[in-house]
Amino acid sequence: MEFTLTFNPRGNPMSDERFVHRFMRFTGRLRMIFGPAHSSPLDHEMTPENKALLSAQQAATEQWATITRPDGTTYLVPKDPSDQSLR
């Protein structure tokens, strides 16, 4: 037996519908009126800060090598085994 707590602000008889479902339906109606949330385009010009961050992230990923085991699983190991900076 499942007990669900339902919130009914209008005082109507409690329905079997969960609060989460009612909330999602309500926000869906808001999206129909106001439109979807704003999202930025992916083809915008990169700022110097973004370029610096991207190059730093790419440099951080170059210190690792991916090893694939015979069973298909993969894991990361440092390319330089003597590097103890992240351990």
Secondary structure by P-SEA (a helix, b strand, c coil): cbbbbbbbccccccccccaaaaaaaaaaaaaaaccccbbbbccccccaaaaaaaaaaaaaaaabbbbbccccbbbbbbccccccccc
